């Protein structure tokens, strides 16, 4: 396996056009995301996609006999093996896969926009405040994430949009909220030292109470 095969993503911090993708890629490296296996699952998906892409391109460019035979079966009578091979030689093949690192929620992989982390911060702090300053994800996760989705009036498509890693069933909205919690933890607005619990710090409580009063 060469160096390129071992590369998952190349990001440029100074590239503002790719800011969101960069933030979410770096979010994969958080302790919480690593613990959930998101990075491992994404790498597995990327590895398989690359191998499948390379295999398809090789089959086409080499005029593989099995591929020629299959194409003739689908194309129907009147297309010879020689004509099929000549057509493949003229073909320019580009293989892409639906979805991105960020989202795959629409039909055909159409991107689904979601609120950004800074937009989610205060609503998340206020939601935790309404739970007496502490949210237990074991029992309150679905309720908490749904409440935030209601706050932003997200459509069912936005709520169910899934990431491109693993089995493709990791909801991007859940991941976005977790990334926001990670940022709040780093700024000491919440404390996540107890696994599965998001607890407001004095600083975070003050922010939430101020937002609730406005």
C-alpha positions as CSV (number, residue, x, y, z in Angstrom):
1,X,0.0,0.0,0.0
2,X,1.5,3.3,-1.1
3,X,1.4,6.7,0.7
4,X,-1.6,7.8,-1.3
5,X,-3.6,4.8,-0.3
6,X,-2.9,5.6,3.4
7,X,-4.2,9.2,3.0
8,X,-7.8,9.7,4.2
9,X,-8.2,13.5,3.8
10,X,-6.0,16.5,3.0
11,X,-7.2,19.7,4.6
12,X,-5.9,23.2,4.4
13,X,-6.6,25.3,7.5
14,X,-6.3,28.6,5.5
15,X,-8.7,27.6,2.8
16,X,-11.9,29.4,3.8
17,X,-14.0,27.7,1.1
18,X,-13.4,24.3,2.8
19,X,-13.8,25.6,6.4
20,X,-16.8,23.4,7.3
21,X,-15.3,20.3,5.9
22,X,-12.0,21.0,7.7
23,X,-13.8,21.5,11.0
24,X,-15.7,18.3,10.7
25,X,-12.7,16.3,9.6
26,X,-10.8,17.6,12.7
27,X,-13.9,16.8,14.8
28,X,-13.4,13.1,13.8
29,X,-10.2,13.3,15.9
30,X,-12.0,14.2,19.2
31,X,-11.9,11.6,21.9
32,X,-15.7,11.1,21.7
33,X,-15.7,10.5,17.9
34,X,-12.7,8.1,18.2
35,X,-14.6,6.2,20.9
36,X,-17.6,5.8,18.6
37,X,-15.4,4.5,15.8
38,X,-16.5,7.1,13.3
39,X,-13.0,7.6,11.9
40,X,-12.4,3.9,11.5
41,X,-15.7,3.5,9.7
42,X,-15.0,6.4,7.4
43,X,-11.6,5.1,6.6
44,X,-13.1,1.6,5.7
45,X,-15.6,3.3,3.4
46,X,-13.0,5.4,1.7
47,X,-10.7,2.4,1.3
48,X,-13.4,0.3,-0.4
49,X,-14.5,3.2,-2.6
50,X,-11.0,3.8,-3.8
51,X,-10.4,0.1,-4.6
52,X,-13.8,-0.2,-6.4
53,X,-13.1,3.0,-8.4
54,X,-9.7,1.7,-9.5
55,X,-11.1,-1.7,-10.4
56,X,-13.9,-0.2,-12.6
57,X,-11.4,2.1,-14.4
58,X,-9.1,-0.8,-15.0
59,X,-11.8,-3.0,-16.4
60,X,-12.9,-0.2,-18.8
61,X,-9.4,0.9,-20.0
62,X,-8.2,-2.7,-20.5
63,X,-11.3,-3.8,-22.4
64,X,-11.8,-6.7,-20.0
65,X,-13.4,-9.7,-21.8
66,X,-16.0,-10.2,-19.0
67,X,-17.0,-6.6,-19.1
68,X,-17.3,-6.6,-22.9
69,X,-19.5,-9.7,-22.7
70,X,-21.7,-8.1,-20.0
71,X,-22.0,-4.9,-22.0
72,X,-23.1,-6.8,-25.1
73,X,-25.7,-8.7,-23.1
74,X,-27.2,-5.4,-21.9
75,X,-26.8,-3.5,-25.2
76,X,-28.6,-6.2,-27.1
77,X,-28.2,-7.5,-30.6
78,X,-26.2,-5.6,-33.3
79,X,-23.3,-4.7,-31.1
80,X,-20.2,-6.9,-31.7
81,X,-17.3,-7.5,-29.3
82,X,-14.9,-5.5,-31.5
83,X,-17.3,-2.6,-31.6
84,X,-17.7,-2.7,-27.8
85,X,-13.9,-2.8,-27.2
86,X,-13.5,0.1,-29.6
87,X,-16.2,2.1,-27.8
88,X,-14.5,1.4,-24.5
89,X,-11.2,2.7,-25.9
90,X,-12.9,6.0,-26.8
91,X,-14.6,6.3,-23.4
92,X,-13.5,8.6,-20.7
93,X,-14.4,7.1,-17.4
94,X,-14.9,9.1,-14.2
95,X,-16.2,7.2,-11.1
96,X,-17.7,9.1,-8.2
97,X,-19.7,8.1,-5.2
98,X,-22.8,9.8,-3.8
99,X,-22.4,11.8,-0.6
100,X,-19.5,13.6,1.0
101,X,-17.8,13.6,4.4
102,X,-20.4,16.0,5.6
103,X,-23.7,14.6,4.4
104,X,-25.7,12.3,2.1
105,X,-29.2,13.1,2.9
106,X,-30.9,13.8,-0.4
107,X,-31.8,11.6,-3.3
108,X,-28.7,11.0,-5.4
109,X,-26.4,12.4,-2.6
110,X,-27.8,16.0,-2.8
111,X,-26.2,17.9,0.1
112,X,-28.6,18.8,2.9
113,X,-27.7,22.2,4.7
114,X,-27.6,22.1,8.5
115,X,-27.0,24.9,11.1
116,X,-23.4,25.6,11.9
117,X,-21.8,25.0,15.3
118,X,-21.8,28.7,16.4
119,X,-25.6,28.8,15.6
120,X,-26.2,25.7,17.7
121,X,-24.2,26.7,20.8
122,X,-26.7,28.9,22.7
123,X,-29.7,26.7,21.9
124,X,-27.7,23.7,23.2
125,X,-26.7,25.5,26.4
126,X,-30.3,26.6,27.0
127,X,-31.6,23.1,26.3
128,X,-29.2,21.7,29.0
129,X,-30.2,24.5,31.4
130,X,-33.8,23.5,31.1
131,X,-32.7,20.0,32.2
132,X,-31.4,21.5,35.5
133,X,-28.0,22.1,34.0
134,X,-27.2,18.5,33.1
135,X,-28.1,16.3,30.2
136,X,-27.6,12.5,30.5
137,X,-27.2,11.2,26.9
138,X,-28.0,7.7,27.9
139,X,-31.6,8.7,28.7
140,X,-32.1,12.1,27.1
141,X,-30.1,12.0,23.9
142,X,-33.0,11.6,21.4
143,X,-35.1,14.1,23.3
144,X,-32.3,16.7,23.4
145,X,-31.3,16.4,19.8
146,X,-35.0,16.5,18.7
147,X,-35.6,19.6,20.7
148,X,-32.7,21.3,19.0
149,X,-33.9,20.2,15.6
150,X,-37.3,21.6,16.5
151,X,-35.7,24.9,17.5
152,X,-34.2,25.2,14.0
153,X,-37.3,23.9,12.3
154,X,-35.4,21.2,10.5
155,X,-37.2,19.1,8.0
156,X,-37.3,15.3,8.3
157,X,-34.7,15.2,5.5
158,X,-32.3,17.4,7.5
159,X,-32.9,15.3,10.7
160,X,-32.2,12.0,9.0
161,X,-29.4,13.0,6.6
162,X,-26.6,10.5,7.1
163,X,-22.8,10.5,6.9
164,X,-20.9,8.6,4.3
165,X,-19.0,6.4,6.8
166,X,-19.6,2.8,7.9
167,X,-23.2,1.6,7.2
168,X,-24.2,5.1,6.2
169,X,-26.7,5.4,9.1
170,X,-24.9,7.9,11.3
171,X,-27.1,11.0,11.4
172,X,-25.3,14.2,10.5
173,X,-27.5,16.3,12.8
174,X,-26.4,14.2,15.8
175,X,-22.8,14.5,14.7
176,X,-23.1,18.2,14.3
177,X,-24.5,18.6,17.8
178,X,-21.7,16.5,19.3
179,X,-19.1,18.6,17.5
180,X,-20.7,21.7,19.0
181,X,-20.6,20.1,22.5
182,X,-16.9,19.4,21.9
183,X,-16.3,23.1,21.1
184,X,-18.2,24.2,24.2
185,X,-16.3,21.8,26.4
186,X,-13.0,23.2,25.1
187,X,-14.2,26.7,26.0
188,X,-15.3,25.5,29.4
189,X,-19.0,26.2,28.9
190,X,-19.9,22.6,29.5
191,X,-18.1,19.8,31.4
192,X,-18.0,16.4,29.8
193,X,-15.6,14.7,32.2
194,X,-18.3,12.2,33.2
195,X,-18.9,9.9,30.2
196,X,-22.2,10.4,28.6
197,X,-23.1,13.5,30.6
198,X,-23.0,17.2,29.4
199,X,-23.1,19.5,32.4
200,X,-23.1,23.3,32.4
201,X,-20.2,25.1,34.0
202,X,-20.8,28.3,35.9
203,X,-19.6,30.1,32.7
204,X,-21.9,28.1,30.5
205,X,-24.9,28.6,32.9
206,X,-24.3,32.3,32.8
207,X,-24.4,32.3,29.0
208,X,-27.6,30.2,28.9
209,X,-29.4,32.3,31.5
210,X,-28.5,35.5,29.7
211,X,-29.8,34.0,26.4
212,X,-33.0,32.9,28.1
213,X,-33.6,36.3,29.6
214,X,-33.4,38.0,26.2
